[in-house]
Amino acid sequence: MQRLKQLRIEACPLLSLRCQQEMGVEWPKIAHASPTVLDGNTISAADN
């Protein structure tokens, strides 16, 4: 199984909230994906 390489979430406030860096309940599931873009804000692996 391949790992997720990039993730982009736009115009979905509930999912964006759940995926917020460090505090979102889904963050541990997506933290390895870089870059991750949540509503236009890029979170890179260096930010982890």
C-alpha positions, -999 to 999 in steps of 0.1 A, spaced: 0 0 0 14 34 -9 14 64 15 -5 96 8 20 120 -8 -1 152 -9 -34 164 6 -55 194 -3 -87 203 15 -107 234 3 -141 247 12 -149 221 38 -147 238 72 -155 207 93 -129 186 77 -103 214 78 -110 218 115 -105 180 121 -73 180 101 -56 210 118 -19 206 126 -13 191 161 -48 197 174 -71 181 149 -84 146 156 -75 135 121 -40 151 122 -21 119 132 -36 101 101 -24 128 76 7 142 93 30 122 69 15 138 38 35 168 26 25 192 15 -9 194 31 -30 224 21 -59 234 43 -80 262 29 -51 277 11 -26 274 40 3 251 32 16 229 60 50 213 51 69 184 68 92 210 83 63 224 103 57 189 119 
